[in-house]
Amino acid sequence: KRAAYLNWMFYAQVTVESALIDVVTSRNPDKNVSPEKKSTDEEKWRTVLSVLNQKLEGKPWVLGDTFSAADCVLGSVLIWAKSVKATEGFPHVEAYADRCKSRPAFSRARS
């Protein structure tokens, strides 16, 4: 499970978060983003969400039944994504973000 754990830690930061930053920037009307760049960013983000939606289906956490630091990292990115309405149409991603956000330690960390 260590390999899967490390994979999720890096995937969350390198792939998911960078795609989210790109799509949030592209959607910002104050930014001068070309239609081509915006389209590319949206497509990349939908691809990332599709992969996550499939991987999260039927399991509560990225490694299965056990919550780990990988969930802290990935969850924080997806909580942010959900807060800016960037996860709509991906029910397993949204449910996962909600599970992460509902953990008592998350509330304590945010206060």
Summary of the structure (lengths in Angstrom):
residues: 111
radius of gyration: 14.3
end to end distance: 32.1
largest distance: 43.4
contacts: 307
relative contact order: 0.14
helix: 73%
strand: 2%
